[in-house]
Amino acid sequence: MNRPVITGTDGSSAASEAVRWAAREAVLRARPLKIVHVREQWAGDIPVHTMKNYRDPEAKHCRAMLADEAEAARASAPGLEVTTALVDGDLVQRLLEESRTADQVVIGSRGQGGFSGLLLGSVGMGVAGRAGCPVVVVRGDSTTRHGRIVVGVDGSEGAEAALAHAFEEAEIRGAVVHAVHAWQPPVLFTPAVEGGAMTERAIDERGEFFRRVLTPWRERFPGVTVTESVVCGHPVGALCDASTEADMVVVGSRGHGLLASAVFGSVSHGVLHHSHCPVAVVRPGGQAPEPA
């Protein structure tokens, strides 16, 4: 089955940018593109069965919006196979359903209407944390090419999933993987008391751990160039600083230590809020099995 790249839209400028980014990604992967608009049923809506065709004008507007987005996608990626879908229901649940048969789900960082707060609120977190495929939040500069994929490393299962995705993305793009390991000294650690020797030893230990984690991935992807950064500091700052010259930042949905709960905790929120480029969120075992 040729899994499509799925992108959600609500007609906002951020969603339109996500559609164009998804179109380029679909071409890169030789995948079709599917553009989805979800009409949510709000508590204050008149029940559908009480007034025949009461939502027809809205449906006409939504179909026109989808047609415009499909035309823009084809213009940015000539020859691309594009389909659209107008569906009703809960936004998170419908996108999660779409993710089960998708190569990836692409969403904008901001929206309007049903997509309001997509990045900052429960919708974005719900989709990214539970999707059956990688979820990309398009933000920052998504057009300039730096040839670099940034990934956070902490040795956790979530970080391993992020590394796998980062190396795959780099291989597809012919890009470099920039692996970042950020660490912070213990709360009671004070360089003035412990001295420089302890600091140097800690840095050496972190560097050795980092190299050990990356070795299997270097061997699995010998054609991918890898650069490393071991940073004494907060992972949000380290990853966002690295994102200024990256095409994508990849984070795992779960982690240990400073990358714990990368979707639901402070690191993911920080990266998704402040990254200067698109952010891919990958969870362990997130890719759903191919349908029979």
C-alpha positions as CSV (number, residue, x, y, z in Angstrom):
1,M,0.0,0.0,0.0
2,N,1.3,3.4,-1.0
3,R,0.7,5.4,2.2
4,P,-0.2,9.0,1.5
5,V,1.1,12.1,3.1
6,I,-1.8,13.5,5.0
7,T,-2.2,17.2,5.7
8,G,-5.0,19.0,7.6
9,T,-6.2,22.4,6.6
10,D,-8.7,25.0,7.7
11,G,-7.8,27.7,5.1
12,S,-5.5,29.6,7.4
13,S,-2.2,30.9,6.1
14,A,-0.3,28.5,8.4
15,A,-2.4,25.5,7.1
16,S,-1.8,26.6,3.5
17,E,2.0,26.6,4.2
18,A,1.7,23.1,5.7
19,V,-0.1,22.0,2.5
20,R,2.7,23.2,0.3
21,W,5.3,21.7,2.6
22,A,3.4,18.4,2.6
23,A,3.2,18.5,-1.2
24,R,7.0,18.8,-1.5
25,E,7.4,15.9,1.0
26,A,5.0,13.7,-1.0
27,V,7.1,14.2,-4.1
28,L,10.3,13.5,-2.2
29,R,8.8,10.2,-1.1
30,A,6.9,9.3,-4.3
31,R,3.7,9.3,-2.2
32,P,0.3,10.7,-3.0
33,L,-1.0,13.7,-1.0
34,K,-4.4,13.8,0.8
35,I,-5.7,17.1,2.1
36,V,-8.3,16.8,4.9
37,H,-10.6,19.3,6.4
38,V,-12.5,18.3,9.6
39,R,-15.8,20.0,10.4
40,E,-16.2,19.7,14.1
41,Q,-19.7,19.2,15.6
42,W,-19.8,21.8,18.4
43,A,-22.2,21.5,21.3
44,G,-24.1,24.6,20.2
45,D,-24.8,23.3,16.7
46,I,-28.3,22.4,15.6
47,P,-28.5,18.6,15.4
48,V,-28.0,17.5,11.8
49,H,-31.3,15.5,11.7
50,T,-33.5,18.5,12.7
51,M,-32.9,20.7,9.6
52,K,-32.4,19.1,6.2
53,N,-29.3,20.5,4.4
54,Y,-28.7,23.2,7.0
55,R,-25.0,22.8,6.6
56,D,-24.9,22.9,2.7
57,P,-23.6,26.4,2.5
58,E,-20.8,25.6,4.9
59,A,-20.0,22.4,3.0
60,K,-19.8,24.3,-0.3
61,H,-17.4,26.7,1.3
62,C,-15.3,23.9,2.7
63,R,-15.2,22.1,-0.7
64,A,-14.1,25.3,-2.4
65,M,-11.3,25.7,0.2
66,L,-10.1,22.2,-0.4
67,A,-10.1,22.7,-4.1
68,D,-8.0,25.8,-3.8
69,E,-5.5,24.0,-1.5
70,A,-5.3,21.1,-3.9
71,E,-4.6,23.5,-6.8
72,A,-1.9,25.2,-4.8
73,A,-0.4,21.8,-3.9
74,R,-0.3,20.7,-7.6
75,A,1.2,24.1,-8.6
76,S,4.1,23.6,-6.1
77,A,4.6,20.0,-7.0
78,P,3.6,19.4,-10.7
79,G,2.5,15.8,-11.4
80,L,1.6,15.1,-7.8
81,E,-1.4,12.9,-7.1
82,V,-3.7,14.9,-4.9
83,T,-7.0,14.0,-3.3
84,T,-9.2,15.8,-0.8
85,A,-11.6,14.8,2.0
86,L,-14.2,16.8,3.8
87,V,-15.2,14.9,7.0
88,D,-17.2,15.6,10.1
89,G,-16.3,14.7,13.7
90,D,-13.8,15.4,16.4
91,L,-10.6,16.9,15.0
92,V,-8.1,14.9,17.0
93,Q,-9.9,11.6,16.5
94,R,-10.3,12.1,12.7
95,L,-6.7,13.0,12.3
96,L,-5.6,10.0,14.4
97,E,-7.8,7.8,12.2
98,E,-6.1,9.2,9.1
99,S,-2.7,8.6,10.6
100,R,-3.2,4.9,10.8
101,T,-2.8,4.5,7.0
102,A,-0.5,7.5,6.5
103,D,3.2,7.9,5.7
104,Q,3.1,11.1,7.9
105,V,0.7,13.7,9.1
106,V,1.5,17.4,8.4
107,I,-0.2,20.2,10.3
108,G,0.4,24.0,10.6
109,S,1.6,25.6,13.7
110,R,-1.4,27.9,14.0
111,G,-5.0,27.8,12.7
112,Q,-8.4,29.2,12.9
113,G,-11.8,27.7,13.8
114,G,-11.5,24.1,14.7
115,F,-7.7,24.3,14.3
116,S,-7.4,27.1,16.8
117,G,-4.6,26.4,19.2
118,L,-3.5,23.4,17.2
119,L,0.1,23.8,18.4
120,L,-0.4,25.2,21.8
121,G,-3.5,23.3,23.0
122,S,-4.8,19.8,23.3
123,V,-5.3,19.2,19.6
124,G,-1.6,19.3,18.5
125,M,-0.5,17.4,21.6
126,G,-3.2,14.8,21.2
127,V,-2.3,14.1,17.5
128,A,1.5,14.2,18.0
129,G,1.4,11.9,21.0
130,R,-0.9,9.3,19.7
131,A,-0.6,9.2,15.9
132,G,0.1,6.0,14.0
133,C,2.9,7.8,12.1
134,P,5.3,10.7,12.4
135,V,3.6,14.1,12.8
136,V,5.3,17.2,11.4
137,V,4.3,20.7,12.7
138,V,5.3,23.2,10.0
139,R,6.7,26.4,11.5
140,G,9.5,28.8,11.0
141,D,11.4,28.9,7.7
142,S,10.2,25.8,5.8
143,T,11.5,26.9,2.3
144,T,15.2,27.5,2.8
145,R,17.3,24.4,2.5
146,H,20.2,23.9,4.9
147,G,20.8,20.2,4.2
148,R,20.7,19.4,8.0
149,I,18.3,17.4,10.2
150,V,18.6,18.0,13.9
151,V,17.7,15.3,16.4
152,G,17.8,15.2,20.2
153,V,19.5,12.3,21.9
154,D,19.1,11.0,25.4
155,G,19.4,7.2,25.1
156,S,15.7,6.6,25.7
157,E,13.3,4.6,23.5
158,G,11.7,7.8,22.3
159,A,15.1,9.2,21.3
160,E,15.9,6.0,19.5
161,A,12.7,6.4,17.4
162,A,13.7,10.0,16.7
163,L,17.2,8.9,15.6
164,A,15.7,6.3,13.2
165,H,13.5,8.9,11.7
166,A,16.2,11.6,11.5
167,F,18.6,9.2,9.7
168,E,15.9,8.1,7.3
169,E,15.0,11.8,6.5
170,A,18.7,12.6,6.0
171,E,19.1,9.7,3.6
172,I,16.1,10.7,1.6
173,R,17.3,14.3,1.4
174,G,21.0,13.8,1.1
175,A,21.3,15.8,4.3
176,V,23.5,15.8,7.3
177,V,22.3,14.5,10.7
178,H,23.2,16.9,13.5
179,A,22.7,15.0,16.7
180,V,22.4,17.1,19.9
181,H,22.9,15.8,23.4
182,A,22.1,18.4,26.1
183,W,22.8,17.8,29.8
184,Q,22.7,19.8,32.9
185,P,24.8,19.3,36.0
186,P,23.1,18.1,39.2
187,V,21.2,20.8,41.1
188,L,23.8,20.9,43.9
189,F,26.8,20.9,41.5
190,T,28.8,24.1,41.7
191,P,32.0,24.4,39.6
192,A,33.6,26.7,42.1
193,V,33.5,23.8,44.7
194,E,33.8,20.7,42.6
195,G,36.5,22.2,40.3
196,G,37.2,22.0,36.6
197,A,38.4,18.4,36.7
198,M,35.0,17.1,37.6
199,T,33.4,19.2,34.9
200,E,35.8,17.8,32.3
201,R,35.2,14.3,33.5
202,A,31.4,14.8,33.2
203,I,31.8,16.2,29.6
204,D,34.0,13.2,28.7
205,E,31.5,10.7,30.1
206,R,28.7,12.4,28.2
207,G,30.7,12.4,25.0
208,E,31.5,8.7,25.3
209,F,27.8,7.9,26.0
210,F,26.8,10.0,22.9
211,R,29.3,8.2,20.6
212,R,28.1,4.8,21.9
213,V,24.5,5.7,21.1
214,L,25.3,6.9,17.6
215,T,27.6,4.1,16.5
216,P,24.9,1.7,15.4
217,W,23.2,4.4,13.4
218,R,26.4,5.4,11.7
219,E,26.9,1.7,10.7
220,R,23.3,1.3,9.5
221,F,23.4,4.5,7.4
222,P,27.1,4.7,6.2
223,G,26.2,7.2,3.5
224,V,24.8,9.8,6.0
225,T,27.2,12.3,7.4
226,V,26.8,12.9,11.2
227,T,27.8,15.9,13.3
228,E,27.6,15.9,17.1
229,S,27.0,18.6,19.7
230,V,27.3,17.8,23.4
231,V,25.9,20.9,25.2
232,C,25.9,21.7,28.9
233,G,22.5,23.4,29.0
234,H,18.8,22.9,28.7
235,P,17.7,20.7,25.7
236,V,15.1,23.2,24.5
237,G,17.7,25.9,24.0
238,A,20.1,23.5,22.5
239,L,17.7,22.1,20.0
240,C,16.1,25.5,19.1
241,D,19.6,27.0,18.6
242,A,20.5,24.2,16.2
243,S,17.1,24.6,14.4
244,T,18.2,28.0,13.0
245,E,20.3,26.2,10.3
246,A,18.1,23.0,9.9
247,D,15.4,21.7,7.6
248,M,13.8,19.8,10.4
249,V,14.1,19.0,14.1
250,V,13.1,15.5,15.2
251,V,12.0,14.7,18.7
252,G,10.7,11.5,20.4
253,S,7.4,11.5,22.1
254,R,8.8,10.1,25.2
255,G,12.2,10.3,26.9
256,H,14.3,10.0,30.0
257,G,15.9,12.7,32.1
258,L,15.9,16.1,30.4
259,L,14.0,14.9,27.4
260,A,11.2,13.2,29.4
261,S,7.8,13.4,28.0
262,A,9.0,15.1,24.9
263,V,5.4,15.6,23.6
264,F,3.6,16.2,26.9
265,G,6.4,17.9,28.9
266,S,8.3,21.1,28.8
267,V,10.9,20.1,26.2
268,S,8.4,19.3,23.5
269,H,6.4,22.4,24.2
270,G,9.5,24.5,24.1
271,V,10.8,23.0,20.8
272,L,7.3,23.2,19.2
273,H,6.9,26.8,20.4
274,H,10.4,28.1,19.5
275,S,11.9,26.0,16.7
276,H,13.0,28.0,13.7
277,C,12.0,25.1,11.3
278,P,9.5,22.3,11.0
279,V,9.4,19.8,13.9
280,A,8.8,16.1,13.5
281,V,7.4,14.2,16.5
282,V,7.9,10.4,16.4
283,R,6.8,8.0,19.1
284,P,8.2,4.5,19.6
285,G,6.2,2.0,17.5
286,G,4.3,4.9,16.1
287,Q,4.2,3.6,12.5
288,A,1.0,1.5,12.2
289,P,1.4,-1.9,10.5
290,E,0.7,-2.1,6.8
291,P,-3.0,-3.1,6.2
292,A,-3.4,-6.6,4.9
